[in-house]
């Protein structure tokens, strides 16, 4: 701490610094000195015993170059007064107490014994079952009226904890000794519900169900007798096996297998089949992607039936539409002169009878 030392030459009143400024200067200098104070010096001072701290006057470096003469004299006067009145501690011995974790042995005071940190923090034991079961005399405690009533009703009793308030220890007796009125009643209701379920649901299923019932046993008995008879004399079987698969094969045979590619297009069909197989094989690969630039071979669309009839399976063909257009136009013209005119006049007259205007009829 900084302290003011009285001097024999008091400063003039005109240049004496204010008291609060002096205290602030002392405080700032002390903090700066404390931050830069070497730790080795403090450690060395521990062995000095009752060493007195040493004072050291403060020195201020003031530059008065370029100042007016009167201001320079005032500043130098303040500097002189501050150097005479202010000081700081050159050495400040600190007596450190012995560490808590180190104690000296009584037999050999010069030898220090280190305490294990685990011995300083010993966790308490919360195993209080024996403690709550015994009284102050060390004898077993007797159950009170509340505990006896709990044993009669639930087959269990509770004892309050000594270390944890509002917490209890619970003991449940064996069902051979005491089950309790409430638990016995709950078990009785569960058993009655199970018996009623057996009567209403399970017993009915044993009469008629798809599994393990009287009807299934009779059916299985008849089936077994027929199989035994089939083993002895043989019984004709009228059951069709894989009927749907056979129908599908017949339909494929009559719908597709009879068609043949028109002469001259066999190569196109083979090329198209090879292309499809190759794409299917590439599609099964993980890193394959379909490319839009792949050249698609021509698809065969002209086929022949066994009777030599040519079939064009294209969805749209300009030649076919050109050939069919005159026929379709003749059919439309012929039908428009027949019943269509009469049907139109009949519809118009019916709508006029319902009061519909001509504009709505045209729509």
Buried (B, 14 or more C-beta within 10 A) or exposed (E): EBEEEEEEEEBEEEBBBEEEEBEEBBEEBBEEBEEEBEEEEBEEBEEEEEEEEEEEEBEEEEEEEEBEEEEBEBBBBBBBBBEBBBBBBEBBBEEEEEEEEEEEEEEEEEEEEEEEEEEEEEEEEEEBEEEBEEEEEEEEEEEEEEBEEBBEEBBBBBBEBEEEEEEEBEBBBEEEEBBBEEBEEEEEEEEEEEEEEEEEEEEEEBEEEEEEBEEBEEEEEEEEEEEEEEEEEEEEEEEEEEEEEEEEEEEEEEEEEEEEBBEEBEEBBEEBEEBEEEBEEEEEEEEEEEEEEEEEBEEBBBBBEEEEEEEEEEEEEEEEEEEEEEEEEEEEEEEEEEEEEEEEEEEBEEBEEEEEEEEEEEE
